[in-house]
Amino acid sequence: MINYNRFVLDNGLRVLVHEDSSTPMAVVNVLYDVGSRDEHPDKTGFAHLFEHLMFGGSINIPDYDEPLQRAGGENNAYTTNDLTNYYCQLPAENIETAFWLESDRMLSLAFSKKSLDVQRKVVSEEFKEHYINKPYGDAWHKMRELAYTTHPYKWMTIGKDLSHIENAKLEDVKNFFFEHYTPANAILVVAGNVKTENVKKLSEKWFGEIAAGKKYIRNIPREPKQTAPRKLTIKADVPLDAFYKTWHMPARLDDGYHAVDLITEILGGGASSRLFQSLVKEKRLFSNIECYHFGSLDAGLIAIEGKLVKGVDMQSAEDAVEQELNRIKEENVSEEELQKVKNKTESLIAFEDIAVMSRANSLAFYELLGNADLINQELSKYNAVTVEDIRRYSKQIFDVNNSNVLYYYSNS
């Protein structure tokens, strides 16, 4: 059970406090309700670009890292299709430094052509290194374009095209900031050796006078139901043939999400999973294979991907995957097998909850979902999944007309 207190400032900033006196540290986590799904199709990669720009200095603080390091702190950030999260950890007695730093960059970044040029170059290099020059680097760009026709999940967080970042104008960047990086669109979580009353005072002092900004209203087109299989073949200079297949799955708050999460564990969660045991160890068709999903807030994708053993025919490999999918669709998994993946999931949740930084991050995420208390309900939702649910959702999702497959062939 993770306890917390919650209050909302007049400007709309939601604040959650998780008190834990067992640690000398404190975490300040600011989550912004903006991800790559909120970008214009001709200006993608902006949410991720901002993750970099937010460390480039704000109105009153030219260097974010230096004062934090002096206070014994460390920080990082990440961007997904759905959200952007900034977090820092420091000794609890120095917590006001974090409030000062985070509030100043929410108040306004120090927009300059120089800062934009520097960060644009960094992100462009990252794009080239991971998605253009790396073997299989374009696979998920291609797969997303194949699987989504309408929803902005059809581009990666890094952006759809390198030119979108290379051509980003200072005016575009400013507009994106003032639309999304506002108190009304943010969640502040403070966790660790803190007291709620003190956090209230600090929140009012440092964030209370920042203008609320206009609450961003999301209007994302729904992805139409897929009614026919889609296939794409690529040939490239890669060491081994690779197989990627996806199916549309329920959104984060939909019925079936927890069942699908357990399905990915049964099929592809490590060396004892069905796909690994059958297709890697026994049949030796794949050198590695996994099944996972992206945890997307809107309806997402469940994926199976693997590298084929050299000389194995792509069709034989796909047929073997389909055999395993037919098995989970037609026969109930045993209670023991289901309990095993439930136990693994429970262990993962417990392990995550050990770190105060992870608890802060989770509280922000569940508040974004609409109710921070969902953090304390997850385990019961997993435990409620039955063997019949596993079979029913497997049947529903692993439908040929809901599938997208990418055959990635090696030139050699």
C-alpha positions in Angstrom: 0.0 0.0 0.0 1.5 3.3 -1.0 0.1 6.2 1.0 0.0 9.8 -0.3 -1.6 13.2 0.2 -3.0 15.2 -2.6 -3.9 18.9 -3.1 -4.3 21.2 -6.1 -2.9 24.8 -6.4 -5.1 27.6 -7.6 -3.3 27.5 -11.0 -4.4 23.9 -11.5 -1.0 22.2 -10.6 -1.8 18.8 -9.0 0.6 18.0 -6.1 1.0 14.6 -4.5 3.1 13.9 -1.5 4.4 10.5 -0.4 6.1 10.7 3.0 8.8 8.1 3.8 11.0 8.9 6.8 13.1 5.7 6.2 15.3 7.5 3.6 17.4 10.7 4.0 16.6 11.6 0.3 13.7 13.4 -1.4 12.5 13.1 -5.0 10.8 15.9 -6.9 9.0 14.5 -10.0 7.3 16.7 -12.6 5.2 15.0 -15.2 3.8 17.0 -18.1 0.7 15.6 -19.9 2.3 15.8 -23.3 3.9 13.2 -25.6 4.6 12.6 -29.2 0.9 11.8 -29.8 0.2 15.6 -29.2 2.4 16.7 -32.1 1.4 18.0 -35.5 2.1 15.4 -38.2 4.4 17.9 -40.0 6.3 18.8 -36.8 7.1 15.6 -35.0 9.8 14.9 -32.4 9.0 18.2 -30.5 8.1 16.5 -27.2 11.4 14.7 -27.2 13.3 17.8 -28.3 11.8 19.6 -25.3 13.2 16.9 -23.0 16.6 18.2 -24.1 15.7 21.9 -24.2 14.5 21.8 -20.6 18.1 21.3 -19.5 19.4 24.2 -21.5 18.6 26.9 -19.0 15.6 28.9 -17.9 14.8 32.6 -17.3 16.7 33.0 -14.0 19.0 29.9 -14.1 21.4 29.6 -17.0 22.6 26.1 -16.0 20.2 23.5 -14.5 22.7 20.8 -13.5 25.3 22.9 -11.7 23.1 24.1 -8.7 21.5 20.6 -8.4 24.9 18.9 -8.2 26.1 21.4 -5.6 23.0 20.4 -3.5 24.1 16.7 -3.8 21.4 15.9 -6.4 21.0 14.0 -9.7 18.4 14.2 -12.3 17.1 12.8 -15.5 14.0 12.8 -17.8 12.2 10.7 -20.4 9.6 11.2 -23.1 7.1 8.6 -24.5 4.3 8.8 -27.0 2.0 9.8 -24.0 3.9 11.9 -21.5 7.1 13.7 -20.5 8.6 13.1 -17.1 11.4 15.0 -15.3 12.7 13.9 -11.9 15.5 14.7 -9.5 16.7 13.2 -6.3 18.7 15.0 -3.6 19.2 15.1 0.2 15.9 16.0 1.8 17.3 19.1 3.6 18.2 20.6 0.2 14.8 20.0 -1.4 14.1 23.7 -2.0 16.8 23.7 -4.6 14.7 21.3 -6.7 11.6 23.4 -6.2 13.5 26.5 -7.4 14.9 24.7 -10.4 11.7 23.0 -11.6 9.5 26.1 -11.0 11.8 28.3 -13.0 11.8 26.1 -16.1 8.0 25.8 -15.8 7.8 29.6 -15.6 9.7 29.8 -18.9 12.6 28.4 -20.7 15.4 30.7 -21.8 14.5 30.4 -25.5 17.5 31.2 -27.6 18.6 30.3 -31.1 21.9 29.1 -29.6 20.2 26.6 -27.2 17.9 25.4 -29.9 20.8 24.9 -32.4 22.8 22.9 -29.8 19.9 20.6 -28.8 18.6 20.2 -32.3 22.1 19.0 -33.3 22.1 16.5 -30.3 18.7 15.1 -31.2 19.6 14.9 -34.9 22.7 12.9 -34.1 20.7 10.6 -31.8 18.2 10.1 -34.7 21.0 9.1 -37.1 22.8 6.9 -34.6 19.8 4.9 -33.4 17.4 4.9 -36.3 19.3 5.4 -39.5 22.8 4.0 -39.1 22.0 1.2 -36.7 21.0 -2.3 -38.0 17.2 -2.8 -37.8 17.0 0.9 -36.6 14.1 1.7 -38.9 12.1 -1.4 -38.1 9.7 0.3 -35.6 9.4 3.4 -37.8 8.2 1.1 -40.6 6.0 -1.1 -38.2 4.2 1.9 -36.7 3.5 3.3 -40.2 2.1 -0.1 -41.2 0.0 -0.7 -38.0 -1.5 2.8 -37.6 -3.3 4.6 -40.4 -4.8 7.5 -38.4 -3.6 7.7 -34.7 -0.4 9.7 -34.0 1.2 6.5 -32.6 2.2 6.0 -36.2 5.4 7.9 -35.5 8.1 7.3 -32.9 8.9 9.6 -30.0 12.1 10.7 -31.7 9.9 11.9 -34.7 8.7 10.7 -38.0 11.3 12.3 -40.1 14.8 13.8 -39.3 13.9 17.0 -41.2 11.2 17.9 -38.7 13.8 18.5 -36.0 16.4 19.9 -38.4 13.9 22.5 -39.6 12.3 23.3 -36.2 11.9 27.1 -35.8 12.3 29.0 -32.6 8.7 30.2 -33.0 7.3 26.6 -33.4 9.3 25.6 -30.3 7.9 28.5 -28.2 4.3 27.8 -29.2 4.7 24.1 -28.3 6.1 25.1 -24.8 3.3 27.5 -23.9 0.6 25.1 -25.1 1.8 22.2 -23.0 4.3 23.1 -20.2 1.9 24.8 -17.9 0.7 24.2 -14.3 -2.7 23.2 -15.6 -1.0 20.4 -17.7 1.4 19.2 -15.0 1.6 16.9 -12.0 4.1 17.5 -9.2 5.0 14.5 -7.0 7.3 15.0 -3.9 8.4 11.8 -2.2 10.8 10.8 0.5 11.8 12.3 3.8 9.3 15.2 3.6 6.3 16.5 5.4 3.1 17.4 3.5 2.7 20.8 5.3 6.2 21.8 4.2 5.6 20.6 0.6 2.4 22.7 0.6 4.4 25.8 1.6 7.1 25.2 -0.9 4.6 24.5 -3.7 2.8 27.7 -3.1 6.0 29.7 -2.8 7.7 28.4 -6.0 4.8 27.3 -8.2 1.7 29.2 -6.9 2.3 32.4 -8.9 3.0 30.8 -12.2 0.1 31.5 -14.6 -2.2 28.5 -15.0 -2.0 28.6 -18.8 -4.7 27.2 -20.9 -5.7 23.6 -20.2 -4.7 21.6 -23.2 -7.7 19.8 -24.7 -6.6 16.6 -26.5 -8.4 15.8 -29.7 -6.8 12.7 -31.1 -8.3 10.8 -34.0 -9.3 7.2 -33.1 -7.6 4.4 -35.0 -10.3 2.6 -37.0 -10.6 -1.2 -36.4 -8.2 -3.1 -38.7 -10.1 -5.4 -41.0 -7.4 -7.0 -43.1 -3.8 -8.2 -42.5 -0.9 -5.9 -43.5 2.5 -7.0 -44.6 5.8 -5.3 -45.5 9.1 -6.7 -46.7 12.4 -4.9 -46.2 15.9 -5.9 -47.4 18.9 -4.2 -45.7 22.5 -4.7 -44.7 21.8 -6.5 -41.4 23.4 -9.6 -40.0 20.3 -11.8 -39.7 16.8 -12.0 -41.0 14.3 -10.6 -38.4 10.6 -11.1 -37.9 8.3 -8.5 -36.4 4.5 -8.9 -35.9 2.0 -6.8 -34.1 -1.7 -6.8 -33.2 -3.8 -4.0 -31.8 -4.7 -4.3 -28.1 -6.8 -2.6 -25.5 -5.9 0.9 -24.1 -4.3 1.3 -20.6 -7.7 1.8 -18.8 -9.7 -0.7 -20.9 -10.9 -4.1 -19.8 -8.4 -6.7 -21.0 -5.3 -4.6 -20.5 -4.1 -6.7 -17.5 -4.9 -10.0 -19.2 -2.9 -8.9 -22.3 0.0 -7.9 -20.1 0.0 -11.5 -18.6 -0.3 -13.0 -22.1 3.0 -11.3 -23.1 4.6 -12.9 -20.1 3.3 -16.3 -20.9 4.4 -16.1 -24.5 7.6 -14.1 -24.3 8.6 -13.1 -20.8 12.1 -14.6 -20.6 13.8 -18.0 -21.0 11.0 -20.0 -19.5 8.3 -18.5 -21.8 6.5 -20.5 -24.4 8.0 -18.9 -27.5 11.6 -19.1 -26.2 11.2 -22.7 -25.0 9.6 -23.9 -28.3 11.2 -21.8 -31.0 14.7 -21.1 -29.6 15.5 -24.1 -27.4 13.6 -26.9 -29.0 13.1 -26.1 -32.7 16.1 -23.7 -33.1 14.3 -21.5 -35.5 15.1 -18.2 -33.7 18.3 -17.1 -32.0 16.1 -15.0 -29.7 12.4 -14.1 -29.6 10.3 -12.0 -27.3 6.7 -10.8 -26.8 5.8 -7.5 -25.2 3.6 -4.4 -25.5 4.2 -0.7 -25.1 1.8 0.1 -22.2 0.3 2.9 -24.3 -2.5 5.1 -22.8 -4.6 4.8 -26.0 -5.1 1.5 -27.8 -1.6 0.1 -28.3 0.2 -2.8 -29.9 1.3 -6.2 -28.6 4.4 -7.4 -30.5 6.4 -10.5 -31.2 9.9 -10.0 -32.6 12.8 -12.3 -33.1 16.0 -12.8 -35.1 16.0 -16.0 -37.2 18.8 -18.6 -37.1 20.9 -18.3 -40.3 19.4 -20.4 -43.0 15.9 -20.7 -41.5 13.1 -19.9 -43.9 10.9 -16.9 -42.9 7.7 -18.7 -43.7 8.7 -21.7 -41.5 9.5 -19.3 -38.7 6.2 -17.5 -38.9 4.3 -20.8 -39.1 5.9 -21.9 -35.9 4.9 -18.6 -34.2 1.3 -19.1 -35.4 1.3 -22.6 -34.0 2.1 -21.2 -30.5 -0.6 -18.5 -30.9 -3.2 -21.1 -32.0 -2.3 -23.1 -28.9 -3.0 -20.1 -26.5 -6.2 -19.3 -28.4 -7.6 -22.8 -28.4 -6.4 -24.4 -25.1 -6.7 -22.8 -21.6 -3.3 -22.2 -20.0 -3.0 -24.2 -16.8 -3.7 -22.5 -13.4 -0.1 -23.1 -12.5 1.3 -21.4 -15.6 -1.0 -18.4 -15.0 -0.1 -18.2 -11.3 3.6 -18.3 -12.2 3.3 -15.1 -14.4 1.1 -13.5 -11.8 3.8 -14.1 -9.2 6.5 -12.7 -11.5 4.3 -9.6 -12.0 3.8 -9.2 -8.3 7.6 -9.4 -7.7 8.2 -6.8 -10.4 5.7 -4.4 -8.8 7.2 -5.0 -5.3 10.8 -4.5 -6.7 9.8 -1.3 -8.4 8.2 0.0 -5.2 11.5 -0.3 -3.2 13.0 2.8 -4.8 11.4 6.1 -3.6 12.1 7.5 -7.1 10.1 4.8 -8.7 7.2 5.3 -6.3 7.1 9.0 -7.1 7.2 8.2 -10.9 4.3 5.7 -10.5 2.2 8.1 -8.4 2.5 10.7 -11.2 1.6 8.2 -13.8 -1.5 7.0 -12.1 -2.6 10.5 -11.4 -2.2 11.2 -15.1 -4.5 8.1 -15.7 -7.1 9.9 -13.6 -6.8 8.4 -10.2 -3.5 8.1 -8.2 -5.1 5.4 -6.1 -4.9 3.0 -9.0 -1.3 2.4 -7.9 -2.8 0.4 -5.0 -5.3 -1.5 -7.2 -3.0 -2.9 -9.9 -2.1 -6.2 -8.1 -5.8 -7.1 -7.5 -6.5 -6.5 -11.2 -3.7 -8.9 -12.2 -4.9 -11.4 -9.7 -8.5 -11.2 -11.0 -7.4 -12.4 -14.5 -8.6 -16.0 -15.1 -7.5 -18.7 -17.5 -10.7 -18.1 -19.5 -9.7 -14.4 -19.8 -6.3 -15.4 -21.2 -7.9 -17.6 -23.9 -10.7 -15.0 -24.7 -8.4 -12.1 -25.2 -5.8 -14.2 -27.1 -8.6 -15.2 -29.5 -9.8 -11.6 -29.9 -6.3 -10.1 -30.4 -4.4 -12.8 -32.4 -6.9 -12.5 -35.2 -5.3 -12.6 -38.7 -7.2 -9.4 -39.7 -5.8 -7.6 -36.7 -2.2 -8.4 -37.6 0.8 -6.5 -39.1 3.9 -8.3 -40.1 7.3 -7.0 -41.1 9.8 -9.4 -42.8 13.2 -7.9 -42.4 15.7 -9.7 -44.7 19.4 -9.6 -44.6 21.1 -8.8 -48.0 23.9 -11.3 -47.3 
